[in-house]
Amino acid sequence: MRGIESSTLAALGPLSRGGAPDLNGAGPMTKEKAKQAGVEFESVFLSNVLSEMFSTLDQGDGPLGAGGTGGETYRSFLTDEYAREIANNGGIGIADQVMRELLATQETGS
């Protein structure tokens, strides 16, 4: 494949039924695996949204402020954790849709 190194393809593991990559190498994607993938996707999405939202706030001089030591790093950790907590506690509905799409794709064999 053009643009994708063979080591990257090998890391994806064997393909599950239907041609969708099985990232854990344990056979076809189950509902639980699909749900977890959806929650992880939603967490990443929310982290990006929260990062953009917090970037417009006055950073101040506190421990998470622009003047603080490693403020940007700690702020990114904080937004990632906020995103994980939101996604794990119901989120905004993206995880359920991703889960349904993953399972539907596997069923149709695409």
C-alpha positions in Angstrom: 0.0 0.0 0.0 1.2 3.4 -0.9 2.1 5.7 2.1 1.7 3.0 4.8 4.8 1.2 5.9 4.7 -2.6 6.3 5.6 -2.3 10.0 2.4 -0.2 10.5 0.4 -2.8 8.6 1.9 -5.6 10.7 1.0 -3.8 13.9 -2.6 -3.9 12.9 -2.6 -7.7 13.4 -4.8 -10.2 11.5 -7.9 -9.1 9.8 -11.2 -10.1 11.4 -14.2 -11.4 9.4 -15.3 -8.8 7.0 -11.9 -7.3 6.5 -12.0 -4.8 9.4 -8.7 -4.8 11.3 -8.8 -6.6 14.6 -6.4 -4.5 16.7 -6.3 -7.0 19.6 -5.7 -10.1 17.4 -8.5 -12.0 19.2 -10.9 -12.6 16.3 -14.0 -10.7 15.2 -14.9 -7.5 17.0 -17.4 -8.1 19.9 -20.0 -5.6 21.1 -17.8 -4.9 24.1 -14.7 -4.2 21.9 -16.7 -2.0 19.6 -18.1 -0.1 22.6 -14.6 0.4 24.0 -13.3 1.7 20.6 -16.3 4.1 20.5 -15.5 5.4 24.0 -11.9 5.9 23.1 -12.7 7.7 19.9 -15.2 10.0 21.7 -12.5 10.7 24.4 -10.0 11.8 21.7 -12.7 14.0 20.0 -13.7 15.6 23.3 -10.0 16.2 24.2 -9.6 18.1 21.0 -12.7 20.1 21.6 -11.8 20.9 25.2 -8.2 21.9 24.2 -9.6 24.4 21.7 -12.1 25.7 24.3 -9.4 26.2 27.0 -7.0 27.8 24.6 -9.1 30.9 24.5 -9.1 31.4 28.3 -6.8 33.7 30.1 -3.9 31.4 31.1 -2.9 33.4 34.2 0.2 32.8 36.3 -1.0 29.8 38.4 0.4 26.3 38.2 -1.5 25.7 35.0 -1.0 29.1 33.6 1.2 30.2 30.8 3.7 31.5 33.3 3.8 28.3 35.4 6.4 25.6 34.9 5.1 23.2 32.3 1.7 24.8 32.3 0.8 23.7 28.8 1.8 20.1 29.4 -0.2 19.9 32.6 -3.2 21.6 30.9 -3.1 19.0 28.2 -3.1 16.2 30.8 -6.1 17.9 32.5 -8.1 18.2 29.3 -7.4 14.6 28.4 -8.6 13.4 31.8 -11.8 15.6 31.5 -12.4 14.1 28.1 -11.9 10.5 29.4 -14.3 11.1 32.3 -17.0 12.7 30.1 -16.7 9.8 27.6 -16.8 7.1 30.3 -19.8 8.6 31.9 -22.2 8.7 29.0 -20.4 11.3 26.8 -22.2 13.1 24.0 -23.4 10.2 22.0 -20.5 9.6 19.6 -19.4 6.3 21.2 -22.7 4.6 20.6 -22.7 5.7 16.9 -19.1 4.5 16.4 -20.0 1.2 18.0 -23.0 0.7 15.8 -21.0 1.6 12.7 -18.1 -0.8 13.6 -20.5 -3.7 14.1 -22.5 -2.9 11.0 -19.3 -2.7 8.9 -18.2 -6.1 10.2 -21.6 -7.7 9.5 -21.7 -6.4 5.9 -18.2 -7.6 5.3 -16.9 -4.2 4.1 
